[in-house]
Amino acid sequence: MGINPYTVSLAKSRLVIVTYRTITFAASIEKKITHILVVQEMQACLFQEMISVYSDNNVARFHWI
């Protein structure tokens, strides 16, 4: 994957694939993130940060792949 997050439409929702290098880009570019796929390479601490950032506003559902 590159530095930018990859997005694809899924039944009226936005699916965002995020790597540890794109976490800040995803937060600033996508305002209405509904699903986040977290790749296995992501460090656990960064994954926890993402959960706290997005789940506070009930913005996203997280999927560990």
CHARMM-style PDB file with segment names, atoms N, HN, CA, C and O in Angstrom:
ATOM      1  N   MET     1       0.828  -1.190   0.000  1.00  0.00      PROA
ATOM      2  CA  MET     1       0.000   0.000   0.000  1.00  0.00      PROA
ATOM      3  C   MET     1       0.865   1.243   0.000  1.00  0.00      PROA
ATOM      4  O   MET     1       1.991   1.244   0.497  1.00  0.00      PROA
ATOM      5  N   GLY     2       0.315   2.295  -0.566  1.00  0.00      PROA
ATOM      6  HN  GLY     2      -0.600   2.295  -0.969  1.00  0.00      PROA
ATOM      7  CA  GLY     2       1.024   3.550  -0.585  1.00  0.00      PROA
ATOM      8  C   GLY     2       0.767   4.338   0.686  1.00  0.00      PROA
ATOM      9  O   GLY     2       0.290   3.799   1.685  1.00  0.00      PROA
ATOM     10  N   ILE     3       1.087   5.608   0.633  1.00  0.00      PROA
ATOM     11  HN  ILE     3       1.474   6.046  -0.179  1.00  0.00      PROA
ATOM     12  CA  ILE     3       0.926   6.447   1.810  1.00  0.00      PROA
ATOM     13  C   ILE     3      -0.527   6.880   1.983  1.00  0.00      PROA
ATOM     14  O   ILE     3      -0.987   7.058   3.111  1.00  0.00      PROA
ATOM     15  N   ASN     4      -1.248   7.051   0.889  1.00  0.00      PROA
ATOM     16  HN  ASN     4      -0.874   6.906  -0.027  1.00  0.00      PROA
ATOM     17  CA  ASN     4      -2.631   7.494   0.982  1.00  0.00      PROA
ATOM     18  C   ASN     4      -3.572   6.336   1.290  1.00  0.00      PROA
ATOM     19  O   ASN     4      -3.338   5.210   0.851  1.00  0.00      PROA
ATOM     20  N   PRO     5      -4.646   6.609   2.051  1.00  0.00      PROA
ATOM     21  CA  PRO     5      -5.616   5.553   2.338  1.00  0.00      PROA
ATOM     22  C   PRO     5      -6.404   5.213   1.079  1.00  0.00      PROA
ATOM     23  O   PRO     5      -6.659   6.077   0.240  1.00  0.00      PROA
ATOM     24  N   TYR     6      -6.782   3.955   0.960  1.00  0.00      PROA
ATOM     25  HN  TYR     6      -6.574   3.254   1.642  1.00  0.00      PROA
ATOM     26  CA  TYR     6      -7.575   3.521  -0.171  1.00  0.00      PROA
ATOM     27  C   TYR     6      -9.031   3.441   0.264  1.00  0.00      PROA
ATOM     28  O   TYR     6      -9.346   2.847   1.295  1.00  0.00      PROA
ATOM     29  N   THR     7      -9.917   4.043  -0.525  1.00  0.00      PROA
ATOM     30  HN  THR     7      -9.661   4.526  -1.363  1.00  0.00      PROA
ATOM     31  CA  THR     7     -11.329   4.009  -0.172  1.00  0.00      PROA
ATOM     32  C   THR     7     -12.128   3.367  -1.294  1.00  0.00      PROA
ATOM     33  O   THR     7     -11.772   3.480  -2.467  1.00  0.00      PROA
ATOM     34  N   VAL     8     -13.198   2.700  -0.929  1.00  0.00      PROA
ATOM     35  HN  VAL     8     -13.486   2.609   0.024  1.00  0.00      PROA
ATOM     36  CA  VAL     8     -14.085   2.101  -1.918  1.00  0.00      PROA
ATOM     37  C   VAL     8     -15.511   2.142  -1.366  1.00  0.00      PROA
ATOM     38  O   VAL     8     -15.733   1.902  -0.179  1.00  0.00      PROA
ATOM     39  N   SER     9     -16.454   2.441  -2.222  1.00  0.00      PROA
ATOM     40  HN  SER     9     -16.273   2.635  -3.186  1.00  0.00      PROA
ATOM     41  CA  SER     9     -17.840   2.535  -1.769  1.00  0.00      PROA
ATOM     42  C   SER     9     -18.421   1.155  -1.524  1.00  0.00      PROA
ATOM     43  O   SER     9     -18.204   0.229  -2.307  1.00  0.00      PROA
ATOM     44  N   LEU    10     -19.161   1.024  -0.434  1.00  0.00      PROA
ATOM     45  HN  LEU    10     -19.337   1.775   0.202  1.00  0.00      PROA
ATOM     46  CA  LEU    10     -19.816  -0.240  -0.108  1.00  0.00      PROA
ATOM     47  C   LEU    10     -21.226   0.053   0.398  1.00  0.00      PROA
ATOM     48  O   LEU    10     -21.408   0.420   1.559  1.00  0.00      PROA
ATOM     49  N   ALA    11     -22.205  -0.106  -0.458  1.00  0.00      PROA
ATOM     50  HN  ALA    11     -22.057  -0.404  -1.401  1.00  0.00      PROA
ATOM     51  CA  ALA    11     -23.598   0.036  -0.060  1.00  0.00      PROA
ATOM     52  C   ALA    11     -23.853   1.271   0.799  1.00  0.00      PROA
ATOM     53  O   ALA    11     -24.234   1.166   1.965  1.00  0.00      PROA
ATOM     54  N   LYS    12     -23.642   2.413   0.216  1.00  0.00      PROA
ATOM     55  HN  LYS    12     -23.333   2.498  -0.731  1.00  0.00      PROA
ATOM     56  CA  LYS    12     -23.885   3.697   0.870  1.00  0.00      PROA
ATOM     57  C   LYS    12     -22.950   3.992   2.033  1.00  0.00      PROA
ATOM     58  O   LYS    12     -23.138   4.988   2.732  1.00  0.00      PROA
ATOM     59  N   SER    13     -21.965   3.165   2.251  1.00  0.00      PROA
ATOM     60  HN  SER    13     -21.812   2.357   1.683  1.00  0.00      PROA
ATOM     61  CA  SER    13     -21.017   3.443   3.328  1.00  0.00      PROA
ATOM     62  C   SER    13     -19.613   3.521   2.747  1.00  0.00      PROA
ATOM     63  O   SER    13     -19.350   3.029   1.650  1.00  0.00      PROA
ATOM     64  N   ARG    14     -18.739   4.133   3.484  1.00  0.00      PROA
ATOM     65  HN  ARG    14     -18.952   4.533   4.376  1.00  0.00      PROA
ATOM     66  CA  ARG    14     -17.374   4.314   3.010  1.00  0.00      PROA
ATOM     67  C   ARG    14     -16.460   3.335   3.741  1.00  0.00      PROA
ATOM     68  O   ARG    14     -16.405   3.325   4.970  1.00  0.00      PROA
ATOM     69  N   LEU    15     -15.760   2.532   2.990  1.00  0.00      PROA
ATOM     70  HN  LEU    15     -15.805   2.541   1.991  1.00  0.00      PROA
ATOM     71  CA  LEU    15     -14.821   1.574   3.563  1.00  0.00      PROA
ATOM     72  C   LEU    15     -13.422   2.133   3.427  1.00  0.00      PROA
ATOM     73  O   LEU    15     -12.987   2.451   2.320  1.00  0.00      PROA
ATOM     74  N   VAL    16     -12.721   2.255   4.518  1.00  0.00      PROA
ATOM     75  HN  VAL    16     -13.074   1.996   5.417  1.00  0.00      PROA
ATOM     76  CA  VAL    16     -11.392   2.836   4.491  1.00  0.00      PROA
ATOM     77  C   VAL    16     -10.366   1.834   4.992  1.00  0.00      PROA
ATOM     78  O   VAL    16     -10.472   1.320   6.106  1.00  0.00      PROA
ATOM     79  N   ILE    17      -9.389   1.567   4.169  1.00  0.00      PROA
ATOM     80  HN  ILE    17      -9.303   1.984   3.264  1.00  0.00      PROA
ATOM     81  CA  ILE    17      -8.294   0.693   4.564  1.00  0.00      PROA
ATOM     82  C   ILE    17      -7.156   1.570   5.060  1.00  0.00      PROA
ATOM     83  O   ILE    17      -6.656   2.421   4.325  1.00  0.00      PROA
ATOM     84  N   VAL    18      -6.754   1.367   6.289  1.00  0.00      PROA
ATOM     85  HN  VAL    18      -7.160   0.676   6.886  1.00  0.00      PROA
ATOM     86  CA  VAL    18      -5.776   2.238   6.910  1.00  0.00      PROA
ATOM     87  C   VAL    18      -4.560   1.447   7.365  1.00  0.00      PROA
ATOM     88  O   VAL    18      -4.696   0.389   7.979  1.00  0.00      PROA
ATOM     89  N   THR    19      -3.388   1.951   7.070  1.00  0.00      PROA
ATOM     90  HN  THR    19      -3.278   2.811   6.572  1.00  0.00      PROA
ATOM     91  CA  THR    19      -2.171   1.364   7.605  1.00  0.00      PROA
ATOM     92  C   THR    19      -1.587   2.322   8.626  1.00  0.00      PROA
ATOM     93  O   THR    19      -2.074   3.443   8.770  1.00  0.00      PROA
ATOM     94  N   TYR    20      -0.571   1.908   9.321  1.00  0.00      PROA
ATOM     95  HN  TYR    20      -0.175   0.998   9.203  1.00  0.00      PROA
ATOM     96  CA  TYR    20       0.015   2.759  10.349  1.00  0.00      PROA
ATOM     97  C   TYR    20       0.571   4.052   9.762  1.00  0.00      PROA
ATOM     98  O   TYR    20       0.771   5.025  10.489  1.00  0.00      PROA
ATOM     99  N   ARG    21       0.821   4.070   8.466  1.00  0.00      PROA
ATOM    100  HN  ARG    21       0.659   3.279   7.876  1.00  0.00      PROA
ATOM    101  CA  ARG    21       1.359   5.272   7.831  1.00  0.00      PROA
ATOM    102  C   ARG    21       0.254   6.229   7.397  1.00  0.00      PROA
ATOM    103  O   ARG    21       0.537   7.376   7.051  1.00  0.00      PROA
ATOM    104  N   THR    22      -0.994   5.781   7.409  1.00  0.00      PROA
ATOM    105  HN  THR    22      -1.224   4.849   7.689  1.00  0.00      PROA
ATOM    106  CA  THR    22      -2.072   6.610   6.871  1.00  0.00      PROA
ATOM    107  C   THR    22      -3.100   7.009   7.915  1.00  0.00      PROA
ATOM    108  O   THR    22      -4.153   7.550   7.578  1.00  0.00      PROA
ATOM    109  N   ILE    23      -2.803   6.748   9.170  1.00  0.00      PROA
ATOM    110  HN  ILE    23      -1.948   6.308   9.444  1.00  0.00      PROA
ATOM    111  CA  ILE    23      -3.800   7.000  10.212  1.00  0.00      PROA
ATOM    112  C   ILE    23      -4.197   8.475  10.276  1.00  0.00      PROA
ATOM    113  O   ILE    23      -5.381   8.778  10.419  1.00  0.00      PROA
ATOM    114  N   THR    24      -3.249   9.389  10.176  1.00  0.00      PROA
ATOM    115  HN  THR    24      -2.287   9.143  10.060  1.00  0.00      PROA
ATOM    116  CA  THR    24      -3.567  10.810  10.260  1.00  0.00      PROA
ATOM    117  C   THR    24      -4.279  11.290   8.992  1.00  0.00      PROA
ATOM    118  O   THR    24      -5.144  12.164   9.051  1.00  0.00      PROA
ATOM    119  N   PHE    25      -3.906  10.711   7.845  1.00  0.00      PROA
ATOM    120  HN  PHE    25      -3.203  10.002   7.798  1.00  0.00      PROA
ATOM    121  CA  PHE    25      -4.558  11.093   6.603  1.00  0.00      PROA
ATOM    122  C   PHE    25      -6.030  10.687   6.629  1.00  0.00      PROA
ATOM    123  O   PHE    25      -6.898  11.443   6.191  1.00  0.00      PROA
ATOM    124  N   ALA    26      -6.298   9.516   7.133  1.00  0.00      PROA
ATOM    125  HN  ALA    26      -5.593   8.902   7.489  1.00  0.00      PROA
ATOM    126  CA  ALA    26      -7.675   9.038   7.192  1.00  0.00      PROA
ATOM    127  C   ALA    26      -8.506   9.916   8.114  1.00  0.00      PROA
ATOM    128  O   ALA    26      -9.678  10.178   7.846  1.00  0.00      PROA
ATOM    129  N   ALA    27      -7.896  10.364   9.194  1.00  0.00      PROA
ATOM    130  HN  ALA    27      -6.943  10.150   9.412  1.00  0.00      PROA
ATOM    131  CA  ALA    27      -8.617  11.184  10.160  1.00  0.00      PROA
ATOM    132  C   ALA    27      -8.934  12.555   9.589  1.00  0.00      PROA
ATOM    133  O   ALA    27      -9.986  13.120   9.889  1.00  0.00      PROA
ATOM    134  N   SER    28      -8.049  13.095   8.777  1.00  0.00      PROA
ATOM    135  HN  SER    28      -7.194  12.636   8.533  1.00  0.00      PROA
ATOM    136  CA  SER    28      -8.250  14.442   8.271  1.00  0.00      PROA
ATOM    137  C   SER    28      -9.014  14.486   6.948  1.00  0.00      PROA
ATOM    138  O   SER    28      -9.722  15.455   6.674  1.00  0.00      PROA
ATOM    139  N   ILE    29      -8.876  13.446   6.129  1.00  0.00      PROA
ATOM    140  HN  ILE    29      -8.301  12.658   6.352  1.00  0.00      PROA
ATOM    141  CA  ILE    29      -9.504  13.459   4.815  1.00  0.00      PROA
ATOM    142  C   ILE    29     -10.962  12.989   4.883  1.00  0.00      PROA
ATOM    143  O   ILE    29     -11.851  13.639   4.332  1.00  0.00      PROA
ATOM    144  N   GLU    30     -11.200  11.883   5.544  1.00  0.00      PROA
ATOM    145  HN  GLU    30     -10.478  11.356   5.992  1.00  0.00      PROA
ATOM    146  CA  GLU    30     -12.543  11.318   5.603  1.00  0.00      PROA
ATOM    147  C   GLU    30     -13.262  11.791   6.855  1.00  0.00      PROA
ATOM    148  O   GLU    30     -12.844  11.480   7.970  1.00  0.00      PROA
ATOM    149  N   LYS    31     -14.335  12.536   6.677  1.00  0.00      PROA
ATOM    150  HN  LYS    31     -14.675  12.789   5.772  1.00  0.00      PROA
ATOM    151  CA  LYS    31     -15.095  13.050   7.819  1.00  0.00      PROA
ATOM    152  C   LYS    31     -16.192  12.087   8.250  1.00  0.00      PROA
ATOM    153  O   LYS    31     -16.656  12.132   9.390  1.00  0.00      PROA
ATOM    154  N   LYS    32     -16.601  11.221   7.339  1.00  0.00      PROA
ATOM    155  HN  LYS    32     -16.224  11.184   6.414  1.00  0.00      PROA
ATOM    156  CA  LYS    32     -17.687  10.301   7.657  1.00  0.00      PROA
ATOM    157  C   LYS    32     -17.252   8.868   7.421  1.00  0.00      PROA
ATOM    158  O   LYS    32     -17.754   8.190   6.525  1.00  0.00      PROA
ATOM    159  N   ILE    33     -16.327   8.424   8.223  1.00  0.00      PROA
ATOM    160  HN  ILE    33     -15.919   8.975   8.951  1.00  0.00      PROA
ATOM    161  CA  ILE    33     -15.831   7.056   8.109  1.00  0.00      PROA
ATOM    162  C   ILE    33     -16.780   6.129   8.853  1.00  0.00      PROA
ATOM    163  O   ILE    33     -17.076   6.358  10.026  1.00  0.00      PROA
ATOM    164  N   THR    34     -17.254   5.094   8.190  1.00  0.00      PROA
ATOM    165  HN  THR    34     -17.013   4.909   7.237  1.00  0.00      PROA
ATOM    166  CA  THR    34     -18.167   4.165   8.826  1.00  0.00      PROA
ATOM    167  C   THR    34     -17.515   2.831   9.156  1.00  0.00      PROA
ATOM    168  O   THR    34     -17.915   2.150  10.101  1.00  0.00      PROA
ATOM    169  N   HSD    35     -16.519   2.467   8.381  1.00  0.00      PROA
ATOM    170  HN  HSD    35     -16.193   3.020   7.614  1.00  0.00      PROA
ATOM    171  CA  HSD    35     -15.825   1.206   8.622  1.00  0.00      PROA
ATOM    172  C   HSD    35     -14.336   1.413   8.439  1.00  0.00      PROA
ATOM    173  O   HSD    35     -13.902   2.135   7.541  1.00  0.00      PROA
ATOM    174  N   ILE    36     -13.569   0.781   9.284  1.00  0.00      PROA
ATOM    175  HN  ILE    36     -13.921   0.194  10.013  1.00  0.00      PROA
ATOM    176  CA  ILE    36     -12.116   0.864   9.139  1.00  0.00      PROA
ATOM    177  C   ILE    36     -11.530  -0.542   9.184  1.00  0.00      PROA
ATOM    178  O   ILE    36     -11.728  -1.287  10.144  1.00  0.00      PROA
ATOM    179  N   LEU    37     -10.815  -0.882   8.139  1.00  0.00      PROA
ATOM    180  HN  LEU    37     -10.654  -0.277   7.359  1.00  0.00      PROA
ATOM    181  CA  LEU    37     -10.097  -2.151   8.111  1.00  0.00      PROA
ATOM    182  C   LEU    37      -8.678  -1.882   8.573  1.00  0.00      PROA
ATOM    183  O   LEU    37      -7.988  -1.023   8.024  1.00  0.00      PROA
ATOM    184  N   VAL    38      -8.255  -2.604   9.566  1.00  0.00      PROA
ATOM    185  HN  VAL    38      -8.816  -3.301  10.012  1.00  0.00      PROA
ATOM    186  CA  VAL    38      -6.906  -2.420  10.090  1.00  0.00      PROA
ATOM    187  C   VAL    38      -6.047  -3.589   9.644  1.00  0.00      PROA
ATOM    188  O   VAL    38      -6.321  -4.743   9.973  1.00  0.00      PROA
ATOM    189  N   VAL    39      -5.012  -3.274   8.896  1.00  0.00      PROA
ATOM    190  HN  VAL    39      -4.790  -2.336   8.629  1.00  0.00      PROA
ATOM    191  CA  VAL    39      -4.152  -4.337   8.396  1.00  0.00      PROA
ATOM    192  C   VAL    39      -3.329  -4.931   9.530  1.00  0.00      PROA
ATOM    193  O   VAL    39      -3.076  -4.270  10.537  1.00  0.00      PROA
ATOM    194  N   GLN    40      -2.920  -6.160   9.363  1.00  0.00      PROA
ATOM    195  HN  GLN    40      -3.126  -6.697   8.545  1.00  0.00      PROA
ATOM    196  CA  GLN    40      -2.222  -6.889  10.414  1.00  0.00      PROA
ATOM    197  C   GLN    40      -0.902  -6.247  10.804  1.00  0.00      PROA
ATOM    198  O   GLN    40      -0.412  -6.453  11.915  1.00  0.00      PROA
ATOM    199  N   GLU    41      -0.322  -5.469   9.894  1.00  0.00      PROA
ATOM    200  HN  GLU    41      -0.719  -5.302   8.992  1.00  0.00      PROA
ATOM    201  CA  GLU    41       0.974  -4.875  10.175  1.00  0.00      PROA
ATOM    202  C   GLU    41       0.894  -3.721  11.174  1.00  0.00      PROA
ATOM    203  O   GLU    41       1.911  -3.285  11.713  1.00  0.00      PROA
ATOM    204  N   MET    42      -0.308  -3.237  11.414  1.00  0.00      PROA
ATOM    205  HN  MET    42      -1.134  -3.591  10.977  1.00  0.00      PROA
ATOM    206  CA  MET    42      -0.433  -2.106  12.323  1.00  0.00      PROA
ATOM    207  C   MET    42      -0.065  -2.505  13.745  1.00  0.00      PROA
ATOM    208  O   MET    42      -0.433  -3.582  14.214  1.00  0.00      PROA
ATOM    209  N   GLN    43       0.646  -1.652  14.408  1.00  0.00      PROA
ATOM    210  HN  GLN    43       0.945  -0.777  14.027  1.00  0.00      PROA
ATOM    211  CA  GLN    43       1.039  -1.921  15.782  1.00  0.00      PROA
ATOM    212  C   GLN    43      -0.178  -1.785  16.693  1.00  0.00      PROA
ATOM    213  O   GLN    43      -1.060  -0.962  16.449  1.00  0.00      PROA
ATOM    214  N   ALA    44      -0.215  -2.589  17.726  1.00  0.00      PROA
ATOM    215  HN  ALA    44       0.501  -3.258  17.925  1.00  0.00      PROA
ATOM    216  CA  ALA    44      -1.362  -2.613  18.627  1.00  0.00      PROA
ATOM    217  C   ALA    44      -1.615  -1.258  19.287  1.00  0.00      PROA
ATOM    218  O   ALA    44      -2.766  -0.872  19.487  1.00  0.00      PROA
ATOM    219  N   CYS    45      -0.559  -0.545  19.620  1.00  0.00      PROA
ATOM    220  HN  CYS    45       0.376  -0.859  19.457  1.00  0.00      PROA
ATOM    221  CA  CYS    45      -0.723   0.742  20.296  1.00  0.00      PROA
ATOM    222  C   CYS    45      -1.404   1.753  19.372  1.00  0.00      PROA
ATOM    223  O   CYS    45      -2.244   2.534  19.819  1.00  0.00      PROA
ATOM    224  N   LEU    46      -1.043   1.740  18.089  1.00  0.00      PROA
ATOM    225  HN  LEU    46      -0.360   1.106  17.727  1.00  0.00      PROA
ATOM    226  CA  LEU    46      -1.674   2.659  17.146  1.00  0.00      PROA
ATOM    227  C   LEU    46      -3.127   2.282  16.916  1.00  0.00      PROA
ATOM    228  O   LEU    46      -3.985   3.148  16.743  1.00  0.00      PROA
ATOM    229  N   PHE    47      -3.398   0.982  16.917  1.00  0.00      PROA
ATOM    230  HN  PHE    47      -2.701   0.279  17.058  1.00  0.00      PROA
ATOM    231  CA  PHE    47      -4.772   0.516  16.754  1.00  0.00      PROA
ATOM    232  C   PHE    47      -5.631   1.012  17.906  1.00  0.00      PROA
ATOM    233  O   PHE    47      -6.774   1.419  17.701  1.00  0.00      PROA
ATOM    234  N   GLN    48      -5.088   0.981  19.115  1.00  0.00      PROA
ATOM    235  HN  GLN    48      -4.160   0.650  19.282  1.00  0.00      PROA
ATOM    236  CA  GLN    48      -5.816   1.479  20.285  1.00  0.00      PROA
ATOM    237  C   GLN    48      -6.067   2.980  20.167  1.00  0.00      PROA
ATOM    238  O   GLN    48      -7.128   3.462  20.562  1.00  0.00      PROA
ATOM    239  N   GLU    49      -5.118   3.706  19.638  1.00  0.00      PROA
ATOM    240  HN  GLU    49      -4.255   3.314  19.317  1.00  0.00      PROA
ATOM    241  CA  GLU    49      -5.296   5.140  19.447  1.00  0.00      PROA
ATOM    242  C   GLU    49      -6.433   5.415  18.480  1.00  0.00      PROA
ATOM    243  O   GLU    49      -7.236   6.321  18.701  1.00  0.00      PROA
ATOM    244  N   MET    50      -6.503   4.643  17.417  1.00  0.00      PROA
ATOM    245  HN  MET    50      -5.850   3.907  17.237  1.00  0.00      PROA
ATOM    246  CA  MET    50      -7.567   4.813  16.437  1.00  0.00      PROA
ATOM    247  C   MET    50      -8.923   4.537  17.055  1.00  0.00      PROA
ATOM    248  O   MET    50      -9.890   5.255  16.801  1.00  0.00      PROA
ATOM    249  N   ILE    51      -8.988   3.492  17.867  1.00  0.00      PROA
ATOM    250  HN  ILE    51      -8.202   2.909  18.073  1.00  0.00      PROA
ATOM    251  CA  ILE    51     -10.254   3.153  18.514  1.00  0.00      PROA
ATOM    252  C   ILE    51     -10.722   4.303  19.392  1.00  0.00      PROA
ATOM    253  O   ILE    51     -11.898   4.669  19.364  1.00  0.00      PROA
ATOM    254  N   SER    52      -9.819   4.871  20.165  1.00  0.00      PROA
ATOM    255  HN  SER    52      -8.865   4.574  20.189  1.00  0.00      PROA
ATOM    256  CA  SER    52     -10.198   5.953  21.069  1.00  0.00      PROA
ATOM    257  C   SER    52     -10.613   7.201  20.293  1.00  0.00      PROA
ATOM    258  O   SER    52     -11.530   7.911  20.708  1.00  0.00      PROA
ATOM    259  N   VAL    53      -9.948   7.471  19.177  1.00  0.00      PROA
ATOM    260  HN  VAL    53      -9.204   6.895  18.841  1.00  0.00      PROA
ATOM    261  CA  VAL    53     -10.257   8.665  18.393  1.00  0.00      PROA
ATOM    262  C   VAL    53     -11.622   8.556  17.727  1.00  0.00      PROA
ATOM    263  O   VAL    53     -12.430   9.482  17.805  1.00  0.00      PROA
ATOM    264  N   TYR    54     -11.880   7.426  17.074  1.00  0.00      PROA
ATOM    265  HN  TYR    54     -11.224   6.674  17.011  1.00  0.00      PROA
ATOM    266  CA  TYR    54     -13.102   7.301  16.293  1.00  0.00      PROA
ATOM    267  C   TYR    54     -14.303   6.828  17.108  1.00  0.00      PROA
ATOM    268  O   TYR    54     -15.422   7.284  16.870  1.00  0.00      PROA
ATOM    269  N   SER    55     -14.096   5.932  18.053  1.00  0.00      PROA
ATOM    270  HN  SER    55     -13.187   5.561  18.246  1.00  0.00      PROA
ATOM    271  CA  SER    55     -15.224   5.373  18.786  1.00  0.00      PROA
ATOM    272  C   SER    55     -15.835   6.378  19.756  1.00  0.00      PROA
ATOM    273  O   SER    55     -16.990   6.227  20.153  1.00  0.00      PROA
ATOM    274  N   ASP    56     -15.068   7.408  20.144  1.00  0.00      PROA
ATOM    275  HN  ASP    56     -14.129   7.530  19.821  1.00  0.00      PROA
ATOM    276  CA  ASP    56     -15.617   8.437  21.029  1.00  0.00      PROA
ATOM    277  C   ASP    56     -16.811   9.129  20.387  1.00  0.00      PROA
ATOM    278  O   ASP    56     -17.738   9.551  21.079  1.00  0.00      PROA
ATOM    279  N   ASN    57     -16.786   9.242  19.085  1.00  0.00      PROA
ATOM    280  HN  ASN    57     -16.033   8.899  18.524  1.00  0.00      PROA
ATOM    281  CA  ASN    57     -17.881   9.900  18.369  1.00  0.00      PROA
ATOM    282  C   ASN    57     -18.780   8.891  17.654  1.00  0.00      PROA
ATOM    283  O   ASN    57     -19.642   9.267  16.860  1.00  0.00      PROA
ATOM    284  N   ASN    58     -18.570   7.617  17.942  1.00  0.00      PROA
ATOM    285  HN  ASN    58     -17.870   7.311  18.587  1.00  0.00      PROA
ATOM    286  CA  ASN    58     -19.343   6.557  17.288  1.00  0.00      PROA
ATOM    287  C   ASN    58     -19.292   6.677  15.767  1.00  0.00      PROA
ATOM    288  O   ASN    58     -20.300   6.516  15.079  1.00  0.00      PROA
ATOM    289  N   VAL    59     -18.113   6.958  15.270  1.00  0.00      PROA
ATOM    290  HN  VAL    59     -17.295   7.089  15.829  1.00  0.00      PROA
ATOM    291  CA  VAL    59     -17.952   7.188  13.847  1.00  0.00      PROA
ATOM    292  C   VAL    59     -17.725   5.889  13.084  1.00  0.00      PROA
ATOM    293  O   VAL    59     -18.290   5.690  12.008  1.00  0.00      PROA
ATOM    294  N   ALA    60     -16.904   5.014  13.635  1.00  0.00      PROA
ATOM    295  HN  ALA    60     -16.445   5.176  14.508  1.00  0.00      PROA
ATOM    296  CA  ALA    60     -16.470   3.880  12.836  1.00  0.00      PROA
ATOM    297  C   ALA    60     -16.585   2.551  13.564  1.00  0.00      PROA
ATOM    298  O   ALA    60     -16.549   2.478  14.793  1.00  0.00      PROA
ATOM    299  N   ARG    61     -16.723   1.522  12.775  1.00  0.00      PROA
ATOM    300  HN  ARG    61     -16.753   1.581  11.778  1.00  0.00      PROA
ATOM    301  CA  ARG    61     -16.629   0.152  13.270  1.00  0.00      PROA
ATOM    302  C   ARG    61     -15.284  -0.381  12.814  1.00  0.00      PROA
ATOM    303  O   ARG    61     -14.878  -0.181  11.669  1.00  0.00      PROA
ATOM    304  N   PHE    62     -14.600  -1.059  13.718  1.00  0.00      PROA
ATOM    305  HN  PHE    62     -14.929  -1.222  14.648  1.00  0.00      PROA
ATOM    306  CA  PHE    62     -13.257  -1.525  13.401  1.00  0.00      PROA
ATOM    307  C   PHE    62     -13.251  -3.013  13.065  1.00  0.00      PROA
ATOM    308  O   PHE    62     -13.945  -3.809  13.697  1.00  0.00      PROA
ATOM    309  N   HSD    63     -12.470  -3.366  12.076  1.00  0.00      PROA
ATOM    310  HN  HSD    63     -11.907  -2.719  11.563  1.00  0.00      PROA
ATOM    311  CA  HSD    63     -12.345  -4.747  11.644  1.00  0.00      PROA
ATOM    312  C   HSD    63     -10.872  -5.095  11.558  1.00  0.00      PROA
ATOM    313  O   HSD    63     -10.148  -4.513  10.751  1.00  0.00      PROA
ATOM    314  N   TRP    64     -10.415  -6.030  12.372  1.00  0.00      PROA
ATOM    315  HN  TRP    64     -11.003  -6.503  13.028  1.00  0.00      PROA
ATOM    316  CA  TRP    64      -9.022  -6.463  12.344  1.00  0.00      PROA
ATOM    317  C   TRP    64      -8.872  -7.558  11.316  1.00  0.00      PROA
ATOM    318  O   TRP    64      -9.515  -8.603  11.415  1.00  0.00      PROA
ATOM    319  N   ILE    65      -8.016  -7.321  10.317  1.00  0.00      PROA
ATOM    320  HN  ILE    65      -7.494  -6.472  10.237  1.00  0.00      PROA
ATOM    321  CA  ILE    65      -7.841  -8.325   9.265  1.00  0.00      PROA
ATOM    322  C   ILE    65      -6.388  -8.748   9.181  1.00  0.00      PROA
ATOM    323  OT1 ILE    65      -6.037  -9.589   8.354  1.00  0.00      PROA
TER     324      ILE     65
END
